[in-house]
Amino acid sequence: MTFFYEQLDPERFQHFVQALLAEKDPHLRCLPVGQPDGGQDAWTTVDLVAAASGKPAVDSRPKLAYQVKFVRNPDSIEDPHRWLVETIEKELPKPNTLAARGAVEYILVTNVRGTAHPDVGSIDQLQRVLDDRIDIPSTVWWRGDVDRRVETASASLRWSYPEILRGNDLLELLFEPDAGSDKLRRQDAIRAFLIDQKEKDEEVRFKQVELQNDLISLFVDVPAQLTRVPGGRRAFSQGQNLVLSLKHASEGGEDRSIQGLSDVYCGAAILFLNPAVQEFYPIAVIQGAPGQGKSTLAQYLCQVYRMQALGNDLSHIPYDRQPKLSRLPFKVDLRDYAVWVRGRNPFDEEERVEAKSRSVEAFCAALVEHHSGGKAFSVDDLHSVLKTSPSLLMLDGLDEVADLDVRERVVKEISAAARRFREIAANVQVVVTTRPSAFSGVSDFPQRTFAYFDLVSLTPKLVLEYADRWTKAKKLDAKNSKDLRFMLRSRLEQAHLRELARNPMQLAILLSVVHSRGPSLPDKRTALYGVYVTLFLSRESEKNDDVREHQELLVDVHCYLAWLLHARAEAENESGRISYDDLMAELRSYLIREGRDSSLAEAIFSGSQRVVFLVARIEGTFEFEVQPLREYFAGRYLYETAAYSPVGSERGGTMPDRFDGIAPNPYWQNVTRFFAGFLDKGELPALVERLTVLITESAYQDVSYPGYLAGLLLRDWVFSRNVRSQQQVISLILRRSSFLALLSRSSGGRRPIALVLPDGAGKSELLTLLFEEIDGEGRFDPEKLRLVGQLLQANATREELVALWKDNYAAREARSLWVHFAYYLGIMASLSIEDLRLNAMPDEEVKDCIQVVGVVTKNAISVQHDLRLTKFYLESVLRFPDHRFGAGRDLAALQVVSTFAGAYFYTFVFIYLADDTPARHAARVTSSIMGPLHANAEGIEGLGLSTLVVELDAQLDYPLSWWRTSLDPWTRITNGLGQYSKNSDAVLRIAILSSQVKAPLSVESSAGLYSSELDMTVRLRLSKLRAGNYRWWTTQFKDASSEWATVTFTSAFFMNAGPTVLRRLLPDVDRLVSGLSDSAFNRIADILEDVQLALDDYSNQRIRARLSELTQLALSPRTKVLAISSMPRFHQPHLADVLLPDYTGTDTVVLERLIDWIARKPNSSARSLMESDWRRLAEYSKVMPEWAWPRSLGDYPSGGTRNAGMPLELAQLIVSSDDYPLSLKAHAEEVCEQAVFEAAVPVMRIAEEEQWFVD
């Protein structure tokens, strides 16, 4: 029996060995990781021989020394003996030195396997080397030695390092003897539960024609993007760095430049099986379009954990898609849980569920009991398991809960359970899957705890990978496999088929059709499903006489049942299932209405577990295999049964009536898409007419949903047979009012990209309009550039964007704006310095855009070859430090300087990490620095930057204790950066940060903030030590004779002055602040905000002391803004409410900060904005131009209770006017959208009232 030590990194393995030793030896001393240790990672003060004989230790000098040597991949070492000999050769002086200091034994601990052959094995050979070369008894604990000690170690120690556990260890540890008298019952229930769920999940839910449907064999890792995280923009940036690092590790690629947001993705399984992702985002929502692979991903994640727990072989699964930790998986179908919260047991329709027992935990306990064959398993049992075992709670299919009220209850129960798990569980990962919610105002999970990930389209590489897996599962020979791949590649060159292949389910259908029909393929989504249904039925009819005889009837029955189940799920809170008895009753009734023999019901449904596309997943019930197939058949039923309404004999239920009934209802969105796909060429003008009414005249005219739906129909090629109709729809959704609504729809971060159009269906018109939007901008509006860039990236390839950008750039005067736009388009890495024409720009324009150019390493290196550009870059980053990219290993020297210039980089000093943590390891948390920096210094040899980079990097070799108690590393950095700018904001920021560390200081009593003979760090630390010295601060105030001195004094004053000084000197400082220029004021405010961003302080003590002083003084709004900016970021929104509750002025520098603080309220103490907050934002928009609004309102999470405080009348006013910024319109539109969605009448009721199905 061995353990997975390689799941640990070297530092954690050393901690693990120390813990293993300390469990047996209470006298063990464990040395810090990452510091010079003299050849010992742990030692004991007890002479073991003496202790065994009962004699006391002679002295406290080390008697036995341990050293740990870890190898990342020990199986790759061909000759472990040689490796260890070479390692020992380097270490030989150290054990002998330890011997001279009193050590009596030396033990080397490693995860390398030894070989046991007498005399020639690595164990014996290395022992001889140790005996010959070391003066004291020495030995090696090989992997086997460590294994045996781990086997006898306590359960608590092994649970402390769950990474090393194998799956069967999990079950064994879970039921150690201390689990109590119920040990065997729990163990049997969990094991039976895992086995049963594993068997049920061995095949992909979507059954394909004549295919081995094995989940593991067919699985492709659909890419996922991080779209929303707890903690705001900084946390989001960290998350993107993590996703990028995992993407690069999985791809092995060399280009690590961030091209744009569309590049920041990674395989979803890789993400959710990664320990770092599990640690940072233990509670997450995965969103994906219909057929995008959400449920398959949920199946896969749970299945690999089950396989691991049951001791199954995982070697055939790629390493990065294997579990790194052992977890017990609990997979919940949220349709079943929705039935549970309504008071019924989905596993026993006769049983009622009491209100007090409708929690997630109660359902999970019932789930285990059901899948274990009825073994008793209670909530107490579940809690006992969760307290000791890392677990995965996979909650699949929130979107399939049709009733909005029930869905909201489900969300609240999940949120409440997640809170409880944090308190009682050892390590629970909670993952919810759902479609991107068109119900933007409903089902919002708490922003503080839930992260959101979106599944994105399959890449061309993944399309071909799936095709290879599919051909193998199909068992095609080499020739047929080659022919199929060739046909697929050729068809993927066509835009409409390329669109279809981006979705895993549609790709599977496409492959089946390509294989059976060759090059003759449909060009519409609906038609593709139709061909597949025909193909599947023809194959089934070859094997089943009933299917062959009743094939047409089976299609009709599927259509009727799909309509019935989908409509009931919405109108009657059903789960989308139907009992066998109800099914037979409905079928007999249907057959009688159709004039058929009702006994055919028994002939078709003879009690089997599967009838074509209907399956019995729960005994006694039937449901559609996957929801998209149910929606396809429902759309087909509505189209094929639509009534004809001649003049003079009008009747309800016509095609336009039915479209009007289902199109406004987001629950029926996918049905609407299939329904529209059935329309003939002559029916399309009527569809355009109904869309026009929906977009321009209905209650939906104030929301973007109708335009979004129209875009989906274009993307489905619904109008391809009628060019006139297609152009009318394109013009309809690209009208400026509709377009801006669609653009704002993308602002909130939770909803899908609003509009994606294919070639020939509006794409070229959309691209032209988007570039015209930027051309008419005039001013730099980051929010609009971001949104337009997002839409463009979703609609065009990088090559197309580069070509369009170059064509526009050549004729533009506002060059710096277009350089920034290139960044938001994600094409910066595809542009050269020559393309950007920086040398043709005036100096001020170059300074304005030089930093964004340096985001890409190759461009930063090109900048380094131009002395003028290099100086501008240094000037820019030292004045306005940028955090647009995280530091990696392969950077330009200028990028390294930019990283160290930013205050946020130094967060690693202040976050909660042990003092002995190496700074380089700590910096990895906040900047993605991985190991020593290797900076490319081409072109800058004469500026001394190469030396500076080496000096900067060297500071990371010291532990955090040094950074926290000494000014030395801070001074070296500020002095290094300061040589390139005399009065650098970056240097001042870093110096203010350094003043917060507990470093002793000895200076002349006359020293002050402007003592040029002192380093800036010393001067700022002095201001902290003089916090309560009123006379000293008064002197500094009077000596602030220049703008730079004023900036330095004011920044230091608000950060470091004590309460007494604050109270006495603030009136004078208030007058000083009132006289500052806008530029100087913003400079100070930015410095204070950035410092607080790095400090990450949540404490209340400093706030209470300062707030009591601030509220007693009559201060200008600007002074209050600076005071708030100097407080911990978490509390700034609340402080703004206290100090500036009713600000009605027009000072834009004040308004910019106020808007930011209001928007950040939900990330601090408030759950949502109040009505007064929204009204203030609406008023501020009359003063603040759109381009000047801070990004934070765009970051403000959308949906649900977040917008609850905005009155509907205010929301309607905002969306109907062009006078408000897009970020505000986005939230207002959601309020309007929620109102119309909540007022939507269930389609079944509409059908009854309008008599859709009455002959």
ABEGO torsion letter per residue (X at the ends): XBBBAAABBAAAAAAAAAAAAAAABAABBBBBBGBBAGGBABBBABBAAAAAAGBBBABABBABBBBBBBBABAAABABAAAAAAAAAAAAAAAAAAAAAAGBABBBBBBABBBBABBGABAAAAAAAAAAAABABBBBBBBAAAAAAAAAABBAAAAAABAAABBAAAAAAAAABAAAEAAAAAAAAAAAAAAAAAAAAAABBABBBBGBBABAAAABBBBBBBBABBBGEAAAAAAAAAAAAAAAAAAAGBABABBAEAAABBBBAAAAAABAAAAAABABBBBBBBBGAGAAAAAAAAAAAAAAAAAGBBAAABBAAABBABBBBBBBBBAAAAAAAAAGBBAABAABBBBAAAABAAAAAAAAAAAAAGGBBBBAAAAAAAAAABBBBBBBBGAAABABAAAAAAAAAAAAAAAAAAAAABABBBBBBBBBBBABAABGBBBAAABBBBBBBBBBAAAAAAAAAAAAAAAGBBAAAAAAAAAAAAAAAABAAAAAAAABAAAAAAAAAAAAAAEABBBABAAAAAAAAAAAAAAAAAAABAAAAAAAAAAAAAAAAAAAAAAAAAAAAGBAGBBBAAAAAAAAAAAAAAAGBBAAAAAAABAGBABBEABBBABBGBBBBABAAAAAAAAAAAAAAABBBBBBGBBBBGBAAAAAAAAAABAAAAAAAAAAAAABBAAAAAAAAAAAAAAAAABAAAABAAAAAAAAAAAAAGAAAABAAAAAAAAAAAABAAAAAAAAAAAAAGABBBABBBBBGAGAAAAAAAAAAAAAAAGBBBAAAAAAAAAAAAAABBAAAAAAAAAAAAAABABAAAAAAAAAAAGAAAABBAAAAGAAABBAAAAAAAAAAAAABAAAAAAAAABAAAAAAAAAAAAABBBAABBBBABBBAAAAAAAAABAAAAAAAABBBBAABBAAAAAAAAAGBBEBBBBBABGAAAAGAAAAAAAAAAAAABBAAAAAABAAAAAAAAAAAAAABABBAAAAAAAAAAAABBBBBBBBAABBAABAABBAAAAAAAAAAAAABAAAAAAAAAABABAAAAAAAAAAAAAABBAAAAAAAAAAAAAAAAABBAAAAAAAAAAAAAAAAAAGBABAAAAAAAAAAAAABBBBAAAAAAAAAABBAAAAAAAAAAABAABABABAAAAAAAAAAAAAAAABABABBBAAAAAAAAAAAAABBAAABBAAAAABBBEEAAAAABBAAAAAAAAABAABBAAAAAAAAAAAAAAAAAABBBAAAAAAAAGAABX
